[in-house]
Amino acid sequence: MRRWFALSAIGRDRPGIVADLAELIYECDCNLEDSSMTILGTEFAVLLLLSGEDADVERRLSAGCKRLEWEKRLTVFFRPLEEPPTGPAPRGSGRMECVVSGVDKAGIVARVARTLADHRINVTALSTQARPEAETGTPLFTMRIEMAVPAGADLRVLRERLERVASELHVELTLAERPPDC
């Protein structure tokens, strides 16, 4: 019987981390189903979705993760999923993207994310970046959110609420539908 697992790892960035994780998955007779990896500052972070059919796959993954922590200085967490993953947003859901940019300040992510949650919108991907402005060094912030909007959501009200938050934070915000193939 196929079992599904979520695995996350973080460690100081260096060549070979992806190979170490891929070898662990291979050695445990698992299949890498989906992944997201990035470098944040000096740290490499990864989130993996994997599956395996072997009866002792969970024990083998646990031992392999401990070995990676000890030998490769990675912090690794994994957990079995209670049910198989569902895939893309359910039918009837709209796919949208929200981009926020402006001078960096505390609360931008929290305020926008809370507004989305209050409208029962599922954030499917979020990335942020803070960089100094070239001439003045002023920290500029950009956030990109991909989301699944439930059928029947009032987009006019959502847009009004997000624009109010953007105005209060003195940032620019755009909200747009995403094409189905994105």
Secondary structure as UniProt FT lines:
FT   STRAND          3..12
FT   TURN            15..16
FT   HELIX           17..27
FT   TURN            28..29
FT   STRAND          30..40
FT   TURN            41..42
FT   STRAND          43..52
FT   TURN            55..56
FT   HELIX           57..72
FT   STRAND          75..80
FT   TURN            91..92
FT   STRAND          94..103
FT   TURN            106..107
FT   HELIX           108..118
FT   TURN            119..120
FT   STRAND          122..132
FT   TURN            134..136
FT   STRAND          139..149
FT   TURN            151..152
FT   HELIX           155..169
FT   STRAND          172..177
FT   TURN            180..181
//
